[in-house]
Amino acid sequence: MSLFVWEPEGRPRGSVLLIQEIFGVGPYIKAVAERLAAAGYLVGAPDVFWRFAPNWQSEHTDAGLGASLEQVQQLDFPQAVGDCTAGLAELGKLSGSSKAPAVLGFCLGGTLAWGVAAAGQPSCCVSYYGSGVPDMIGMIEQVSCPTLFHFGNADAFIANTGVDAIAAAIAGRDGFILNVEDAGHAFDNHEAAMFWNESAAKAAWAKTMSFLTEHA
């Protein structure tokens, strides 16, 4: 499995495993990695589809979305969690730090990030609109790291009842934060005109950076 790496200038302040959307490690994920590296983090993005479509990238169009949805049907999810957890360990070695990397994922990656939080030992987890998270919230007993969830209240792919289930599960638990923006799905993705919501993206990113500064 390829692990694409971005290095900051100077000594890293921390490290972040960045998990892709279904569009692959393409322009959007690379731009996010560059944002994180500019903020001082060592970043590693695993090629999640490597077992059946190495280096997969698709355009952020309706056609690209359809092609990517076909690819994701081939994904063995538990195996992908294991692959990403291995990526977390490898990034930890590259960082040379005694502190484990954080994990941050978008869409499919948001669900995988939650799986890594349960299966591995990241320093913290940031999950952006992971559609599988509501059904996996029972794994919370296995998660010991601080976790920040981002969702949109107008997400056509994730019912608000699912977000409500997350809110109920984390109530009274230290270290878990739920942020809900006035937006739809994939609101951070500036490459996808059908999804991007600039104000929601900026607000959520500010919360993400504050969270990483505290925990990563």
C-alpha positions in Angstrom: 0.0 0.0 0.0 1.3 3.4 -0.9 1.5 6.1 1.8 1.8 9.5 0.3 3.7 11.8 2.6 3.9 15.6 3.0 6.5 17.2 5.2 6.3 20.5 6.9 9.1 23.0 7.0 11.2 22.5 10.1 10.4 20.1 12.9 6.9 18.7 12.8 4.5 19.8 15.6 2.7 16.4 15.2 1.6 14.0 12.5 -1.7 13.3 10.9 -3.0 10.2 9.0 -5.3 11.7 6.3 -7.8 9.2 4.9 -9.3 9.9 1.5 -12.8 10.2 0.2 -14.1 7.8 -2.5 -12.5 10.1 -5.1 -9.0 8.8 -4.1 -5.8 10.7 -3.1 -6.5 13.3 -5.7 -6.4 17.1 -5.9 -8.7 17.7 -3.0 -7.0 15.4 -0.5 -3.6 16.7 -1.7 -4.8 20.2 -1.0 -5.9 19.2 2.5 -2.5 17.6 3.1 -0.8 20.8 2.0 -2.9 22.8 4.4 -1.9 20.5 7.3 1.8 20.5 6.3 1.7 24.3 6.1 0.3 24.2 9.7 3.4 22.2 10.7 2.2 18.6 10.6 3.8 15.6 9.0 1.0 14.1 6.8 0.5 10.6 5.4 -2.4 9.6 3.1 -2.8 5.9 2.5 -4.0 4.6 -0.9 -7.2 3.0 0.5 -8.2 1.3 -2.8 -4.7 -0.2 -3.4 -5.9 -3.8 -3.3 -8.1 -3.5 -6.4 -7.5 0.0 -8.0 -4.0 1.3 -7.1 -3.7 5.1 -7.2 -7.4 5.5 -8.0 -8.4 9.1 -8.7 -11.6 10.4 -10.2 -12.9 13.9 -11.1 -15.4 15.6 -8.8 -18.2 15.3 -11.3 -21.4 13.2 -11.5 -19.5 10.8 -13.7 -16.6 10.7 -11.3 -18.9 10.1 -8.4 -20.5 7.2 -10.2 -17.2 5.6 -11.1 -15.9 6.1 -7.5 -19.1 4.5 -6.1 -18.5 1.5 -8.3 -14.9 1.2 -6.9 -16.0 1.5 -3.3 -18.3 -1.5 -3.7 -15.2 -3.6 -3.9 -13.8 -2.4 -0.6 -13.6 -4.9 2.3 -14.2 -2.4 5.1 -12.6 -4.3 8.0 -9.6 -5.0 5.8 -9.4 -1.3 4.9 -9.5 -0.3 8.6 -6.6 -2.7 9.1 -4.7 -1.1 6.2 -5.3 2.4 7.6 -4.3 1.3 11.1 -1.0 -0.1 9.5 -0.6 3.3 7.8 -1.0 5.0 11.2 1.8 2.8 12.7 4.1 3.5 9.7 3.5 7.2 9.9 4.3 7.0 13.6 7.7 5.5 12.7 8.3 8.2 10.1 7.6 10.9 12.6 10.2 9.7 15.0 7.9 11.0 17.8 6.8 9.0 20.8 3.3 10.5 20.3 1.0 8.6 18.0 -0.3 10.4 14.9 -3.8 11.8 14.7 -6.3 10.4 12.2 -8.4 12.6 10.0 -10.8 11.5 7.3 -13.5 12.7 5.0 -16.7 10.9 3.9 -15.5 7.3 3.4 -12.4 8.4 5.2 -14.5 9.8 8.1 -15.9 6.3 8.6 -12.5 4.7 8.3 -11.0 7.2 10.8 -13.6 6.2 13.3 -12.7 2.5 12.7 -9.0 3.4 13.2 -9.8 5.2 16.4 -11.4 2.0 17.7 -8.8 -0.4 16.3 -5.6 1.6 16.8 -4.2 4.1 19.2 -4.2 7.5 17.4 -3.6 10.6 19.5 -7.0 11.9 18.4 -9.6 11.4 15.7 -11.4 13.9 13.4 -14.2 12.4 11.4 -15.9 14.5 8.7 -19.4 13.3 7.7 -18.7 9.6 7.8 -21.9 8.0 6.6 -21.1 4.7 8.4 -20.4 6.3 11.8 -23.9 6.3 13.2 -24.2 2.5 12.7 -20.7 2.1 14.2 -21.2 4.3 17.2 -21.5 1.2 19.4 -17.7 1.0 19.0 -17.3 4.0 21.3 -16.4 1.8 24.2 -13.2 0.8 22.2 -12.2 4.4 21.5 -9.9 6.0 24.1 -8.7 9.0 22.1 -10.4 12.5 21.9 -12.7 12.6 18.9 -14.3 15.4 16.9 -17.2 14.6 14.6 -18.3 17.0 11.8 -21.7 16.7 10.1 -24.0 18.9 8.0 -27.6 19.3 9.0 -28.8 19.0 5.4 -26.8 15.9 4.4 -28.7 13.9 1.8 -26.5 10.9 2.6 -26.7 10.9 6.4 -30.0 11.2 8.2 -30.2 13.7 11.1 -31.5 10.8 13.2 -28.1 9.2 12.8 -26.4 12.4 14.0 -28.8 12.5 16.9 -27.7 8.9 17.8 -24.1 10.1 17.9 -25.1 13.0 20.1 -26.9 10.6 22.5 -23.9 8.2 22.6 -21.3 10.8 23.5 -23.5 12.7 26.0 -21.6 12.8 29.3 -18.4 11.4 27.9 -15.2 13.5 28.1 -13.2 14.0 24.9 -16.0 13.6 22.4 -17.2 16.7 20.4 -20.0 16.8 17.9 -20.0 19.8 15.5 -23.0 20.2 13.1 -22.8 22.8 10.4 -25.6 24.4 8.4 -24.6 22.5 5.2 -25.0 19.3 3.2 -22.6 16.4 2.6 -18.9 16.9 1.8 -19.1 20.6 2.5 -15.3 20.9 2.9 -14.6 19.6 -0.7 -13.7 22.7 -2.7 -13.1 20.6 -5.7 -16.8 19.5 -5.8 -19.0 22.4 -6.7 -22.1 20.3 -6.0 -21.1 19.9 -2.4 -18.7 22.7 -1.2 -20.0 25.2 1.3 -17.4 27.8 2.0 -18.7 29.2 5.2 -19.3 25.7 6.7 -15.9 24.6 5.5 -14.1 27.5 7.1 -15.9 27.2 10.4 -15.3 23.4 10.7 -11.7 23.7 9.7 -11.1 26.3 12.4 -12.5 23.8 14.9 -10.4 21.0 13.4 -7.2 23.0 13.7 -8.0 24.0 17.3 -8.7 20.4 18.2 -5.4 19.2 16.5 -3.4 21.9 18.3 -4.8 20.6 21.6 -4.5 16.9 21.0 -2.3 15.9 18.1 
